[in-house]
Amino acid sequence: MSKKELRVLFHVNEMNKWDTALGNITNLIKDVGSDAVQIKVVANGPSVAAFSDSSRLETMKALANDGALFLACRNSLKKMCSGADVCLTEEALPPFIKVIPAGITEIVKSQSEGFAYVKP
C-alpha cells in the first residue's frame, strides 16, 4: 500500500459509540499500518464529553501518536458548557485534540476531499 492511500473520517456524536470507534481505528491501523491511512475523528454533539474521560484519553493519545487526528466541534463544546454539570473548555483539552468551528462542516469538507465516512 502506498503512503496514505486510505483516507477515513470517523464521526462520533454519541458517547456510547466511543469504544467502538476507538476499536475500529486501532484495528484499521493494525491492519494497514499508520503510514497507509489518514484518519480524522470528528466529535460533535454529546460525544465531546469523552475528552474529559482520562481512560479514553489514553487510548486517543496513543492513536494520535499513530497519526489519527482528533477534532472537537467548538459548537458542541459551547453547548456542553451552557447549563451543564460538566464544562470542558477549549483550553482544558489535551494538546493532541484540535478544535474546529463546526463538526458538520468538517464532515462535508472531508467527504468532498475523498475521505470515507464511518459512523460507528
mmCIF file of the C-alpha atoms, coordinates in Angstrom:
data_MODEL
# 
_entry.id   MODEL 
# 
loop_
_atom_site.group_PDB 
_atom_site.id 
_atom_site.type_symbol 
_atom_site.label_atom_id 
_atom_site.label_alt_id 
_atom_site.label_comp_id 
_atom_site.label_asym_id 
_atom_site.label_entity_id 
_atom_site.label_seq_id 
_atom_site.pdbx_PDB_ins_code 
_atom_site.Cartn_x 
_atom_site.Cartn_y 
_atom_site.Cartn_z 
_atom_site.occupancy 
_atom_site.B_iso_or_equiv 
_atom_site.pdbx_formal_charge 
_atom_site.auth_seq_id 
_atom_site.auth_comp_id 
_atom_site.auth_asym_id 
_atom_site.auth_atom_id 
_atom_site.pdbx_PDB_model_num 
ATOM 1   C CA . MET A 1 1   ? 0.000   0.000  0.000  1.00 0.00 ? 1   MET A CA 1 
ATOM 2   C CA . SER A 1 2   ? 1.349   3.438  -0.867 1.00 0.00 ? 2   SER A CA 1 
ATOM 3   C CA . LYS A 1 3   ? 1.737   6.189  1.707  1.00 0.00 ? 3   LYS A CA 1 
ATOM 4   C CA . LYS A 1 4   ? -1.612  7.489  2.990  1.00 0.00 ? 4   LYS A CA 1 
ATOM 5   C CA . GLU A 1 5   ? -3.564  5.600  0.349  1.00 0.00 ? 5   GLU A CA 1 
ATOM 6   C CA . LEU A 1 6   ? -6.625  5.393  2.589  1.00 0.00 ? 6   LEU A CA 1 
ATOM 7   C CA . ARG A 1 7   ? -8.451  8.435  3.953  1.00 0.00 ? 7   ARG A CA 1 
ATOM 8   C CA . VAL A 1 8   ? -11.056 7.768  6.615  1.00 0.00 ? 8   VAL A CA 1 
ATOM 9   C CA . LEU A 1 9   ? -13.244 10.053 8.698  1.00 0.00 ? 9   LEU A CA 1 
ATOM 10  C CA . PHE A 1 10  ? -14.800 8.587  11.828 1.00 0.00 ? 10  PHE A CA 1 
ATOM 11  C CA . HIS A 1 11  ? -17.847 10.523 13.043 1.00 0.00 ? 11  HIS A CA 1 
ATOM 12  C CA . VAL A 1 12  ? -18.693 10.118 16.722 1.00 0.00 ? 12  VAL A CA 1 
ATOM 13  C CA . ASN A 1 13  ? -21.682 12.021 18.061 1.00 0.00 ? 13  ASN A CA 1 
ATOM 14  C CA . GLU A 1 14  ? -22.858 9.643  20.797 1.00 0.00 ? 14  GLU A CA 1 
ATOM 15  C CA . MET A 1 15  ? -20.931 8.825  23.983 1.00 0.00 ? 15  MET A CA 1 
ATOM 16  C CA . ASN A 1 16  ? -21.765 5.125  23.785 1.00 0.00 ? 16  ASN A CA 1 
ATOM 17  C CA . LYS A 1 17  ? -20.056 4.861  20.368 1.00 0.00 ? 17  LYS A CA 1 
ATOM 18  C CA . TRP A 1 18  ? -16.549 5.846  21.520 1.00 0.00 ? 18  TRP A CA 1 
ATOM 19  C CA . ASP A 1 19  ? -15.345 2.374  22.455 1.00 0.00 ? 19  ASP A CA 1 
ATOM 20  C CA . THR A 1 20  ? -16.446 1.003  19.091 1.00 0.00 ? 20  THR A CA 1 
ATOM 21  C CA . ALA A 1 21  ? -14.853 3.907  17.225 1.00 0.00 ? 21  ALA A CA 1 
ATOM 22  C CA . LEU A 1 22  ? -11.543 3.612  19.083 1.00 0.00 ? 22  LEU A CA 1 
ATOM 23  C CA . GLY A 1 23  ? -11.550 -0.143 18.497 1.00 0.00 ? 23  GLY A CA 1 
ATOM 24  C CA . ASN A 1 24  ? -12.227 0.366  14.767 1.00 0.00 ? 24  ASN A CA 1 
ATOM 25  C CA . ILE A 1 25  ? -9.390  2.886  14.489 1.00 0.00 ? 25  ILE A CA 1 
ATOM 26  C CA . THR A 1 26  ? -6.990  0.620  16.374 1.00 0.00 ? 26  THR A CA 1 
ATOM 27  C CA . ASN A 1 27  ? -7.860  -2.329 14.136 1.00 0.00 ? 27  ASN A CA 1 
ATOM 28  C CA . LEU A 1 28  ? -7.549  -0.257 10.962 1.00 0.00 ? 28  LEU A CA 1 
ATOM 29  C CA . ILE A 1 29  ? -4.071  0.968  11.906 1.00 0.00 ? 29  ILE A CA 1 
ATOM 30  C CA . LYS A 1 30  ? -3.000  -2.564 12.901 1.00 0.00 ? 30  LYS A CA 1 
ATOM 31  C CA . ASP A 1 31  ? -4.276  -3.939 9.592  1.00 0.00 ? 31  ASP A CA 1 
ATOM 32  C CA . VAL A 1 32  ? -2.881  -1.410 7.096  1.00 0.00 ? 32  VAL A CA 1 
ATOM 33  C CA . GLY A 1 33  ? -0.231  0.427  9.133  1.00 0.00 ? 33  GLY A CA 1 
ATOM 34  C CA . SER A 1 34  ? -0.199  4.049  10.208 1.00 0.00 ? 34  SER A CA 1 
ATOM 35  C CA . ASP A 1 35  ? 1.736   5.078  7.087  1.00 0.00 ? 35  ASP A CA 1 
ATOM 36  C CA . ALA A 1 36  ? -1.038  3.838  4.813  1.00 0.00 ? 36  ALA A CA 1 
ATOM 37  C CA . VAL A 1 37  ? -4.002  5.681  6.304  1.00 0.00 ? 37  VAL A CA 1 
ATOM 38  C CA . GLN A 1 38  ? -5.007  9.244  7.113  1.00 0.00 ? 38  GLN A CA 1 
ATOM 39  C CA . ILE A 1 39  ? -7.564  9.251  9.931  1.00 0.00 ? 39  ILE A CA 1 
ATOM 40  C CA . LYS A 1 40  ? -9.769  12.076 11.161 1.00 0.00 ? 40  LYS A CA 1 
ATOM 41  C CA . VAL A 1 41  ? -12.064 11.613 14.142 1.00 0.00 ? 41  VAL A CA 1 
ATOM 42  C CA . VAL A 1 42  ? -14.790 14.256 14.336 1.00 0.00 ? 42  VAL A CA 1 
ATOM 43  C CA . ALA A 1 43  ? -16.555 14.501 17.682 1.00 0.00 ? 43  ALA A CA 1 
ATOM 44  C CA . ASN A 1 44  ? -19.690 16.583 17.935 1.00 0.00 ? 44  ASN A CA 1 
ATOM 45  C CA . GLY A 1 45  ? -22.842 16.631 19.989 1.00 0.00 ? 45  GLY A CA 1 
ATOM 46  C CA . PRO A 1 46  ? -22.733 14.930 23.393 1.00 0.00 ? 46  PRO A CA 1 
ATOM 47  C CA . SER A 1 47  ? -19.676 12.862 22.417 1.00 0.00 ? 47  SER A CA 1 
ATOM 48  C CA . VAL A 1 48  ? -17.296 15.771 23.104 1.00 0.00 ? 48  VAL A CA 1 
ATOM 49  C CA . ALA A 1 49  ? -17.671 14.922 26.808 1.00 0.00 ? 49  ALA A CA 1 
ATOM 50  C CA . ALA A 1 50  ? -15.342 11.960 26.170 1.00 0.00 ? 50  ALA A CA 1 
ATOM 51  C CA . PHE A 1 51  ? -12.464 14.426 26.011 1.00 0.00 ? 51  PHE A CA 1 
ATOM 52  C CA . SER A 1 52  ? -12.706 14.686 29.814 1.00 0.00 ? 52  SER A CA 1 
ATOM 53  C CA . ASP A 1 53  ? -12.519 10.892 30.333 1.00 0.00 ? 53  ASP A CA 1 
ATOM 54  C CA . SER A 1 54  ? -8.938  10.026 31.331 1.00 0.00 ? 54  SER A CA 1 
ATOM 55  C CA . SER A 1 55  ? -9.160  6.327  30.404 1.00 0.00 ? 55  SER A CA 1 
ATOM 56  C CA . ARG A 1 56  ? -10.384 7.079  26.885 1.00 0.00 ? 56  ARG A CA 1 
ATOM 57  C CA . LEU A 1 57  ? -7.884  9.926  26.538 1.00 0.00 ? 57  LEU A CA 1 
ATOM 58  C CA . GLU A 1 58  ? -5.002  7.478  26.975 1.00 0.00 ? 58  GLU A CA 1 
ATOM 59  C CA . THR A 1 59  ? -6.248  5.434  24.025 1.00 0.00 ? 59  THR A CA 1 
ATOM 60  C CA . MET A 1 60  ? -6.899  8.563  21.975 1.00 0.00 ? 60  MET A CA 1 
ATOM 61  C CA . LYS A 1 61  ? -3.400  9.886  22.669 1.00 0.00 ? 61  LYS A CA 1 
ATOM 62  C CA . ALA A 1 62  ? -1.833  6.585  21.584 1.00 0.00 ? 62  ALA A CA 1 
ATOM 63  C CA . LEU A 1 63  ? -3.873  6.690  18.359 1.00 0.00 ? 63  LEU A CA 1 
ATOM 64  C CA . ALA A 1 64  ? -2.925  10.339 17.831 1.00 0.00 ? 64  ALA A CA 1 
ATOM 65  C CA . ASN A 1 65  ? 0.722   9.269  18.144 1.00 0.00 ? 65  ASN A CA 1 
ATOM 66  C CA . ASP A 1 66  ? -0.036  6.823  15.309 1.00 0.00 ? 66  ASP A CA 1 
ATOM 67  C CA . GLY A 1 67  ? -1.326  9.725  13.205 1.00 0.00 ? 67  GLY A CA 1 
ATOM 68  C CA . ALA A 1 68  ? -5.054  9.876  13.978 1.00 0.00 ? 68  ALA A CA 1 
ATOM 69  C CA . LEU A 1 69  ? -6.322  13.461 14.125 1.00 0.00 ? 69  LEU A CA 1 
ATOM 70  C CA . PHE A 1 70  ? -8.936  14.097 16.826 1.00 0.00 ? 70  PHE A CA 1 
ATOM 71  C CA . LEU A 1 71  ? -11.237 17.049 16.128 1.00 0.00 ? 71  LEU A CA 1 
ATOM 72  C CA . ALA A 1 72  ? -13.676 18.578 18.615 1.00 0.00 ? 72  ALA A CA 1 
ATOM 73  C CA . CYS A 1 73  ? -16.627 20.672 17.456 1.00 0.00 ? 73  CYS A CA 1 
ATOM 74  C CA . ARG A 1 74  ? -16.484 24.134 19.050 1.00 0.00 ? 74  ARG A CA 1 
ATOM 75  C CA . ASN A 1 75  ? -20.276 24.490 18.822 1.00 0.00 ? 75  ASN A CA 1 
ATOM 76  C CA . SER A 1 76  ? -20.731 21.262 20.799 1.00 0.00 ? 76  SER A CA 1 
ATOM 77  C CA . LEU A 1 77  ? -18.180 22.298 23.425 1.00 0.00 ? 77  LEU A CA 1 
ATOM 78  C CA . LYS A 1 78  ? -20.015 25.599 23.920 1.00 0.00 ? 78  LYS A CA 1 
ATOM 79  C CA . LYS A 1 79  ? -23.394 23.864 24.138 1.00 0.00 ? 79  LYS A CA 1 
ATOM 80  C CA . MET A 1 80  ? -21.991 21.396 26.664 1.00 0.00 ? 80  MET A CA 1 
ATOM 81  C CA . CYS A 1 81  ? -20.962 24.293 28.913 1.00 0.00 ? 81  CYS A CA 1 
ATOM 82  C CA . SER A 1 82  ? -24.298 26.083 28.828 1.00 0.00 ? 82  SER A CA 1 
ATOM 83  C CA . GLY A 1 83  ? -26.217 24.913 31.863 1.00 0.00 ? 83  GLY A CA 1 
ATOM 84  C CA . ALA A 1 84  ? -24.463 21.553 32.194 1.00 0.00 ? 84  ALA A CA 1 
ATOM 85  C CA . ASP A 1 85  ? -22.786 19.964 35.196 1.00 0.00 ? 85  ASP A CA 1 
ATOM 86  C CA . VAL A 1 86  ? -19.634 19.358 33.151 1.00 0.00 ? 86  VAL A CA 1 
ATOM 87  C CA . CYS A 1 87  ? -17.963 22.141 31.200 1.00 0.00 ? 87  CYS A CA 1 
ATOM 88  C CA . LEU A 1 88  ? -14.954 21.357 29.056 1.00 0.00 ? 88  LEU A CA 1 
ATOM 89  C CA . THR A 1 89  ? -13.256 24.458 27.717 1.00 0.00 ? 89  THR A CA 1 
ATOM 90  C CA . GLU A 1 90  ? -11.001 24.543 24.685 1.00 0.00 ? 90  GLU A CA 1 
ATOM 91  C CA . GLU A 1 91  ? -8.079  25.435 26.925 1.00 0.00 ? 91  GLU A CA 1 
ATOM 92  C CA . ALA A 1 92  ? -8.654  22.319 29.040 1.00 0.00 ? 92  ALA A CA 1 
ATOM 93  C CA . LEU A 1 93  ? -8.386  19.960 26.090 1.00 0.00 ? 93  LEU A CA 1 
ATOM 94  C CA . PRO A 1 94  ? -5.221  17.898 25.677 1.00 0.00 ? 94  PRO A CA 1 
ATOM 95  C CA . PRO A 1 95  ? -2.873  19.314 23.019 1.00 0.00 ? 95  PRO A CA 1 
ATOM 96  C CA . PHE A 1 96  ? -3.495  16.432 20.585 1.00 0.00 ? 96  PHE A CA 1 
ATOM 97  C CA . ILE A 1 97  ? -7.159  17.443 20.201 1.00 0.00 ? 97  ILE A CA 1 
ATOM 98  C CA . LYS A 1 98  ? -7.809  20.196 17.681 1.00 0.00 ? 98  LYS A CA 1 
ATOM 99  C CA . VAL A 1 99  ? -10.911 22.360 17.955 1.00 0.00 ? 99  VAL A CA 1 
ATOM 100 C CA . ILE A 1 100 ? -12.832 23.024 14.740 1.00 0.00 ? 100 ILE A CA 1 
ATOM 101 C CA . PRO A 1 101 ? -15.639 25.569 14.314 1.00 0.00 ? 101 PRO A CA 1 
ATOM 102 C CA . ALA A 1 102 ? -18.351 23.085 13.292 1.00 0.00 ? 102 ALA A CA 1 
ATOM 103 C CA . GLY A 1 103 ? -18.259 19.309 13.104 1.00 0.00 ? 103 GLY A CA 1 
ATOM 104 C CA . ILE A 1 104 ? -20.752 19.133 10.264 1.00 0.00 ? 104 ILE A CA 1 
ATOM 105 C CA . THR A 1 105 ? -18.638 21.422 8.102  1.00 0.00 ? 105 THR A CA 1 
ATOM 106 C CA . GLU A 1 106 ? -15.543 19.257 8.663  1.00 0.00 ? 106 GLU A CA 1 
ATOM 107 C CA . ILE A 1 107 ? -17.512 16.139 7.749  1.00 0.00 ? 107 ILE A CA 1 
ATOM 108 C CA . VAL A 1 108 ? -18.789 17.645 4.492  1.00 0.00 ? 108 VAL A CA 1 
ATOM 109 C CA . LYS A 1 109 ? -15.373 19.067 3.532  1.00 0.00 ? 109 LYS A CA 1 
ATOM 110 C CA . SER A 1 110 ? -13.616 15.784 4.281  1.00 0.00 ? 110 SER A CA 1 
ATOM 111 C CA . GLN A 1 111 ? -16.094 13.790 2.219  1.00 0.00 ? 111 GLN A CA 1 
ATOM 112 C CA . SER A 1 112 ? -15.589 16.197 -0.693 1.00 0.00 ? 112 SER A CA 1 
ATOM 113 C CA . GLU A 1 113 ? -11.833 15.534 -0.323 1.00 0.00 ? 113 GLU A CA 1 
ATOM 114 C CA . GLY A 1 114 ? -12.353 11.792 -0.735 1.00 0.00 ? 114 GLY A CA 1 
ATOM 115 C CA . PHE A 1 115 ? -12.456 10.634 2.882  1.00 0.00 ? 115 PHE A CA 1 
ATOM 116 C CA . ALA A 1 116 ? -14.510 7.505  3.511  1.00 0.00 ? 116 ALA A CA 1 
ATOM 117 C CA . TYR A 1 117 ? -17.196 8.166  6.122  1.00 0.00 ? 117 TYR A CA 1 
ATOM 118 C CA . VAL A 1 118 ? -17.531 5.756  9.060  1.00 0.00 ? 118 VAL A CA 1 
ATOM 119 C CA . LYS A 1 119 ? -20.116 6.210  11.793 1.00 0.00 ? 119 LYS A CA 1 
ATOM 120 C CA . PRO A 1 120 ? -19.746 3.500  14.425 1.00 0.00 ? 120 PRO A CA 1 
# 
